[in-house]
Amino acid sequence: MRFVLWGTYCDNALERRTPYREEHLAGLQRLKDDGVLITLGPTEGSTHVFGIYEADSRETVEGLVHGDVYWRQGIWTAVEVHPWIQAF
């Protein structure tokens, strides 16, 4: 199943993420290599994050998101995961 992630960043996210960025990107690359992460990135201005995951359940995706250093360190301040039906 595919899932979409929608979330928000903290204030001053570009500055606050710096110490965690390498860990964050390495984790995303592992998920991409495993075929779990389709795409993920910020909106212009880095106020929101959007992603698409391929997984067995919403709980799996939520676990991955909550394990990300950006969540653990408060760079992402809120996230929602929704099942997604790709029409095209």
DAZISUL-V165148 format. One line per field, one symbol per residue. ss: DSSP state (h for helix, s for strand, l for the rest). psi: psi as a letter, one per 20 degrees, with the letter a starting at -180 (. if undefined). burial: b if it has 24 or more other ideal C-beta (glycine too) atoms within 12 Angstrom, else e. A space follows every 50 residues. Layout:
# DAZISUL-V165148
ss->???
psi->???
burial->???
This chain:
# DAZISUL-V165148
ss->lsssssssslllhhhhlhhhhhhhhhhhhhhhhlllsssssslllllsss sssslllhhhhhhhhhhlhhhhlllsssssssssllll
psi->qqqqppaqqrqkhhghigiigggghgghgghghijgpgqqrqrpilhqqp rpqorhrhhgghgggiiqhhghjjgphqqpppqpooh.
burial->ebbbbbbbbbeebeeebeebeeebeebbeebeeeebbbebebeeebeebb bbbbbeeeeebeebbeebbbbeeebbeebebeeeeeee
